[in-house]
């Protein structure tokens, strides 16, 4: 099961032009849905969001709040593993949000991101794996769900989708006939790029808000072995974190790990090693020397050391990783 990202909805952003009648229970139901979701009560969250949807649709079926609640419902469906119901909800949300807010409003970025990551999950499913499995294998990807922009999430007022053009749709169909996995990658990349494009336009090309979008793209490029694309977006993400004074925070460490994995997989060890070292130093500083999140970095660095002929050093890092795992069996 893919790690789910918990987001705090900005309820004020839902109070758009044309308020519902004072007697409406819309905001109450949205708040109840968020509370239930964060408590892990997904059936309760679904019921609350459906009540909110019915209420706002009665007021106006093209109100932006319809799109926002649809994004939240898709998130709940994803958490319940009802994957077949996710895509229709997000596509409907995109249509409503575009009509209500225009094609370049930042609220479109989330739905785009959600839909892109849903296609990414389908791509992984075709390969017989999941995001959780991938993130255990690629040290850099473990723990991404704990920071912004990596998974399906409740709408926050900064986020949702795009319209696929006819030409792209035809290209997807042709690709699917040749290789079903190609179409999922193509769709995932398309929607994640659109989310990035919207956020760049709204927040600027060197803002913290676009780092998550760059990292999402970096992940699908790493997993599908698109080395040049992965390196480009991850270097940019790391540079932005550094320019904002965040080159020693948890998100920077994750990006360093991902970029190191790209270099190590390409046998570019001279580039990979200092990145692993920096990532490990940041994680130790933030989490302490025995935190479970250090294990993937230690294991990945141990692999690099082994591949470069330093077996004794490799064993030391492997041993340290095993010791931490014993202390943190979960």
Backbone torsions as a table, in degrees:
resi	resn	phi	psi	omega
1	UNK	NA	133.5	179.6
2	UNK	-67.8	141.0	177.1
3	UNK	-60.9	133.3	-179.1
4	UNK	-97.4	141.6	-178.6
5	UNK	-98.4	128.4	179.4
6	UNK	-94.1	122.7	-179.2
7	UNK	-118.5	145.5	175.8
8	UNK	-92.8	115.9	-178.7
9	UNK	-72.1	138.6	175.0
10	UNK	-90.2	95.5	-173.4
11	UNK	-62.0	-29.3	179.5
12	UNK	-61.1	-30.1	-179.0
13	UNK	-70.3	-17.6	179.9
14	UNK	-82.6	-14.7	-178.7
15	UNK	-85.9	72.2	-176.2
16	UNK	-85.4	-179.3	-178.6
17	UNK	-57.7	137.9	179.9
18	UNK	83.8	69.3	-175.6
19	UNK	-68.2	152.7	174.5
20	UNK	-69.4	161.1	176.9
21	UNK	-55.5	153.5	-176.2
22	UNK	-58.7	-29.0	-176.7
23	UNK	-77.5	-8.3	-174.9
24	UNK	-60.7	143.6	177.0
25	UNK	-99.8	12.5	-175.2
26	UNK	-54.0	-56.1	-177.0
27	UNK	-64.1	-35.7	177.3
28	UNK	-62.4	-43.5	-179.5
29	UNK	-68.6	-38.6	177.0
30	UNK	-62.2	-45.5	178.9
31	UNK	-61.4	-40.4	179.1
32	UNK	-65.5	-38.5	178.3
33	UNK	-64.1	-42.5	178.1
34	UNK	-63.7	-42.3	-179.7
35	UNK	-63.3	-44.3	-179.8
36	UNK	-65.4	-41.4	-180.0
37	UNK	-60.8	-48.6	-178.3
38	UNK	-66.7	-19.8	176.8
39	UNK	-90.8	-1.5	-179.6
40	UNK	83.9	8.2	178.8
41	UNK	-91.3	80.3	-174.7
42	UNK	-69.6	-40.2	175.3
43	UNK	-60.5	-39.8	178.3
44	UNK	-65.4	-39.5	178.3
45	UNK	-64.7	-41.6	179.2
46	UNK	-61.6	-44.4	179.8
47	UNK	-61.4	-43.4	-177.9
48	UNK	-66.1	-43.5	179.9
49	UNK	-67.2	-34.4	177.5
50	UNK	-66.8	-36.5	176.2
51	UNK	-64.4	-43.2	179.6
52	UNK	-63.5	-40.0	-180.0
53	UNK	-63.5	-45.9	179.3
54	UNK	-59.8	-40.2	-178.3
55	UNK	-65.4	-47.6	-176.3
56	UNK	-75.3	-31.8	176.6
57	UNK	-64.4	-35.3	177.9
58	UNK	-64.6	-30.4	178.3
59	UNK	-76.9	-48.9	178.5
60	UNK	-166.0	118.0	-178.4
61	UNK	-68.8	-11.3	179.1
62	UNK	-110.6	13.3	175.8
63	UNK	-66.0	140.2	-179.5
64	UNK	-57.4	-28.0	-179.9
65	UNK	-65.3	-26.4	174.4
66	UNK	-60.9	-47.9	179.2
67	UNK	-62.3	-40.3	-178.8
68	UNK	-65.6	-41.6	178.9
69	UNK	-68.9	-34.8	177.1
70	UNK	-62.8	-38.5	175.8
71	UNK	-61.9	-42.9	179.6
72	UNK	-65.2	-39.7	177.5
73	UNK	-63.6	-39.8	177.6
74	UNK	-61.9	-38.9	178.3
75	UNK	-62.8	-41.8	179.1
76	UNK	-66.7	-41.9	178.1
77	UNK	-61.2	-40.0	178.4
78	UNK	-62.8	-41.7	179.9
79	UNK	-64.7	-27.0	178.5
80	UNK	-90.8	4.2	180.0
81	UNK	65.0	26.4	176.4
82	UNK	-93.1	63.0	-169.0
83	UNK	-61.3	-33.1	-177.8
84	UNK	-65.5	-20.6	-178.7
85	UNK	-91.5	-8.7	-174.7
86	UNK	-73.0	-52.1	-174.5
87	UNK	-58.9	-47.5	179.3
88	UNK	-59.1	-38.2	178.8
89	UNK	-64.5	-43.2	-178.7
90	UNK	-69.7	-39.2	178.8
91	UNK	-65.3	-39.9	176.6
92	UNK	-65.1	-40.2	178.8
93	UNK	-60.2	-42.0	-179.0
94	UNK	-60.9	-45.5	-179.8
95	UNK	-59.7	-47.3	-178.0
96	UNK	-64.9	-44.6	-177.6
97	UNK	-66.1	-38.6	177.7
98	UNK	-64.6	-42.1	179.0
99	UNK	-64.3	-41.3	-173.7
100	UNK	-80.3	-34.6	-169.6
101	UNK	-119.0	-13.9	-176.4
102	UNK	96.1	164.0	-172.4
103	UNK	-75.5	-12.6	-174.6
104	UNK	-117.7	13.8	179.4
105	UNK	-73.3	139.8	-177.1
106	UNK	-61.0	-22.1	177.5
107	UNK	-65.0	-15.2	178.0
108	UNK	-77.2	-19.5	-174.5
109	UNK	-63.8	-38.7	-176.6
110	UNK	-66.0	-46.0	-178.1
111	UNK	-64.9	-36.4	175.1
112	UNK	-61.0	-48.3	-179.7
113	UNK	-60.8	-44.8	180.0
114	UNK	-60.8	-44.9	-179.0
115	UNK	-66.8	-40.4	177.6
116	UNK	-60.5	-44.4	-179.8
117	UNK	-70.5	-27.1	175.6
118	UNK	-66.8	-41.9	175.7
119	UNK	-65.6	-36.1	176.8
120	UNK	-61.2	-41.4	176.5
121	UNK	-61.8	-38.2	178.0
122	UNK	-66.3	-38.7	176.3
123	UNK	-59.2	-47.2	179.6
124	UNK	-65.1	-38.1	178.9
125	UNK	-60.9	-38.6	177.6
126	UNK	-63.6	-28.3	179.1
127	UNK	-89.7	1.5	177.4
128	UNK	77.6	28.9	-179.9
129	UNK	-141.1	-177.7	-179.1
130	UNK	-135.8	169.9	176.0
131	UNK	-60.4	-39.9	180.0
132	UNK	-61.5	-43.2	179.0
133	UNK	-64.3	-43.1	-179.9
134	UNK	-61.2	-42.7	-176.1
135	UNK	-72.1	-21.6	172.5
136	UNK	-76.6	-31.9	-177.9
137	UNK	-78.7	-45.8	176.5
138	UNK	-91.4	108.0	-174.9
139	UNK	-52.1	-36.7	-174.3
140	UNK	-64.8	-24.2	-171.9
141	UNK	-90.8	-16.5	-179.7
142	UNK	-62.5	129.5	175.6
143	UNK	91.0	0.4	-178.7
144	UNK	-60.0	-33.0	-177.8
145	UNK	-62.4	-12.8	-179.1
146	UNK	-86.0	-4.6	-179.8
147	UNK	-125.9	175.3	-168.7
148	UNK	-72.1	147.5	164.7
149	UNK	86.2	7.5	-173.3
150	UNK	-101.3	-21.2	-174.5
151	UNK	-138.6	173.8	172.0
152	UNK	-55.6	137.7	-178.3
153	UNK	-150.9	157.8	178.4
154	UNK	-63.5	143.5	-175.6
155	UNK	-63.4	138.1	-173.4
156	UNK	-119.8	3.2	-174.8
157	UNK	91.5	1.3	176.9
158	UNK	-121.7	17.3	-170.4
159	UNK	-150.6	99.1	160.1
160	UNK	-164.4	174.0	-147.2
161	UNK	-58.1	-169.3	-178.6
162	UNK	-148.1	164.6	179.1
163	UNK	-97.3	129.8	177.6
164	UNK	-79.4	129.1	-179.6
165	UNK	-74.6	161.9	179.5
166	UNK	-60.2	-39.6	-179.4
167	UNK	-63.3	-42.9	178.7
168	UNK	-65.8	-40.7	179.3
169	UNK	-59.3	-42.4	178.2
170	UNK	-65.3	-39.4	177.8
171	UNK	-62.6	-40.4	177.6
172	UNK	-60.9	-43.2	-178.6
173	UNK	-64.1	-42.9	178.2
174	UNK	-63.1	-43.6	-179.8
175	UNK	-62.9	-40.1	-177.5
176	UNK	-62.7	-35.4	179.1
177	UNK	-66.0	-33.6	-179.2
178	UNK	-81.7	-41.6	-177.1
179	UNK	-158.9	109.9	-177.9
180	UNK	-55.8	-29.5	-178.3
181	UNK	-72.0	-28.1	-178.9
182	UNK	-63.3	-42.5	-176.7
183	UNK	-64.8	-37.4	-179.8
184	UNK	-67.8	-40.3	176.3
185	UNK	-63.4	-45.1	-177.9
186	UNK	-59.8	-45.0	179.9
187	UNK	-67.4	-42.7	179.6
188	UNK	-60.7	-47.4	-179.9
189	UNK	-61.6	-42.7	-178.6
190	UNK	-58.3	-47.6	-175.6
191	UNK	-75.1	-34.3	177.1
192	UNK	-69.2	-36.4	175.7
193	UNK	-65.5	-37.9	179.5
194	UNK	-66.7	-40.3	176.7
195	UNK	-59.4	-43.5	178.2
196	UNK	-62.7	-44.8	-178.5
197	UNK	-59.7	-44.0	-179.9
198	UNK	-64.3	-44.6	-178.3
199	UNK	-68.2	-37.2	176.4
200	UNK	-61.2	-43.7	-178.3
201	UNK	-64.3	-39.3	-173.8
202	UNK	-85.6	-44.1	-173.4
203	UNK	-99.0	-19.7	-176.5
204	UNK	106.4	155.4	-173.9
205	UNK	-77.5	-2.4	179.7
206	UNK	-129.7	33.2	-176.6
207	UNK	-98.4	155.3	178.7
208	UNK	-61.8	-28.0	-175.3
209	UNK	-66.3	-20.4	-177.9
210	UNK	-94.9	-6.8	-178.2
211	UNK	-61.7	-41.9	179.3
212	UNK	-61.6	-39.8	178.0
213	UNK	-64.9	-41.2	177.5
214	UNK	-63.1	-39.4	-179.4
215	UNK	-68.8	-38.6	176.0
216	UNK	-57.7	-48.5	178.2
217	UNK	-62.6	-41.4	178.7
218	UNK	-57.9	-39.1	-178.6
219	UNK	-64.3	-47.8	-178.0
220	UNK	-68.7	-28.6	176.8
221	UNK	-72.1	-39.8	177.3
222	UNK	-61.9	-48.4	-175.3
223	UNK	-64.9	-33.9	-179.1
224	UNK	-96.8	12.4	173.7
225	UNK	60.9	35.1	173.6
226	UNK	-92.8	84.6	-166.9
227	UNK	-63.2	-49.4	-176.0
228	UNK	-63.5	-43.7	179.4
229	UNK	-64.7	-42.1	180.0
230	UNK	-61.0	-47.2	-178.4
231	UNK	-62.9	-39.9	-178.3
232	UNK	-62.0	-50.9	-175.4
233	UNK	-73.4	-34.5	-178.9
234	UNK	-72.8	-38.4	175.5
235	UNK	-62.1	-40.3	178.9
236	UNK	-64.8	-43.1	179.1
237	UNK	-60.8	-42.6	-179.3
238	UNK	-67.3	-38.9	178.9
239	UNK	-64.2	-39.5	178.7
240	UNK	-65.5	-44.1	178.0
241	UNK	-58.7	-42.0	-179.6
242	UNK	-66.3	-39.3	-179.2
243	UNK	-67.4	-22.6	179.9
244	UNK	-96.7	8.9	179.2
245	UNK	77.7	21.4	-177.2
246	UNK	-116.7	30.6	-178.4
247	UNK	-80.0	1.8	175.6
248	UNK	-125.5	31.2	177.6
249	UNK	-107.9	176.6	-173.9
250	UNK	-63.5	-39.5	-179.2
251	UNK	-65.6	-40.4	177.6
252	UNK	-61.9	-39.2	179.4
253	UNK	-62.7	-39.7	178.1
254	UNK	-63.2	-44.0	-180.0
255	UNK	-65.7	-40.3	176.7
256	UNK	-58.4	-43.3	-179.8
257	UNK	-63.5	-43.1	-180.0
258	UNK	-63.3	-44.6	-179.8
259	UNK	-65.7	-38.3	176.8
260	UNK	-62.0	-39.5	178.3
261	UNK	-62.3	-39.8	177.8
262	UNK	-59.3	-49.0	-178.0
263	UNK	-66.7	-41.1	-179.3
264	UNK	-65.4	-42.6	178.9
265	UNK	-62.9	-25.9	178.9
266	UNK	-95.2	9.8	-179.9
267	UNK	59.8	27.5	175.6
268	UNK	-96.5	71.9	-170.5
269	UNK	-68.4	-32.5	-179.1
270	UNK	-62.8	-31.8	177.0
271	UNK	-82.3	-36.2	-174.6
272	UNK	-71.7	-42.4	-171.3
273	UNK	-59.7	-50.8	-179.9
274	UNK	-62.3	-28.9	177.1
275	UNK	-68.1	-44.0	175.9
276	UNK	-61.1	-41.8	-179.0
277	UNK	-63.5	-44.0	178.9
278	UNK	-64.8	-43.9	-179.2
279	UNK	-61.9	-43.0	-179.8
280	UNK	-64.9	-41.0	179.0
281	UNK	-62.8	-41.1	178.8
282	UNK	-65.8	-44.6	-179.5
283	UNK	-63.6	-40.6	178.6
284	UNK	-64.3	-39.0	-179.9
285	UNK	-65.6	-41.7	-176.2
286	UNK	-82.3	-34.8	-170.1
287	UNK	-112.7	-15.8	-173.8
288	UNK	95.2	166.1	-171.9
289	UNK	-78.8	-7.3	-174.7
290	UNK	-126.2	23.4	-179.6
291	UNK	-79.5	144.7	-176.5
292	UNK	-60.9	-29.2	-178.7
293	UNK	-68.0	-13.0	177.1
294	UNK	-76.8	-20.7	-172.5
295	UNK	-56.7	-51.0	-179.0
296	UNK	-59.7	-38.2	179.5
297	UNK	-66.6	-43.4	178.2
298	UNK	-61.3	-43.0	-179.1
299	UNK	-65.6	-42.4	-179.1
300	UNK	-65.6	-41.3	178.9
301	UNK	-66.0	-36.3	177.4
302	UNK	-62.1	-38.4	177.9
303	UNK	-63.3	-44.8	178.8
304	UNK	-59.4	-45.4	-179.6
305	UNK	-61.6	-39.4	179.0
306	UNK	-66.5	-42.4	-178.4
307	UNK	-68.7	-20.6	178.9
308	UNK	-102.3	16.2	171.7
309	UNK	82.8	10.7	-179.1
310	UNK	-103.8	69.6	-171.7
311	UNK	-66.1	-37.0	-179.6
312	UNK	-64.2	-44.1	177.3
313	UNK	-64.7	-39.0	179.6
314	UNK	-60.1	-42.9	-179.7
315	UNK	-63.7	-34.7	178.9
316	UNK	-63.1	-43.9	179.7
317	UNK	-71.4	-36.6	176.4
318	UNK	-63.1	-42.5	179.8
319	UNK	-63.9	-41.2	179.0
320	UNK	-64.3	-41.0	178.7
321	UNK	-63.0	-43.3	179.4
322	UNK	-64.2	-37.9	179.3
323	UNK	-64.2	-42.4	177.8
324	UNK	-65.5	-38.9	178.7
325	UNK	-62.8	-37.6	178.1
326	UNK	-65.0	-35.6	179.3
327	UNK	-76.5	-21.7	-177.8
328	UNK	-128.9	69.1	-174.3
329	UNK	-62.5	-22.9	-179.4
330	UNK	-72.6	NA	NA
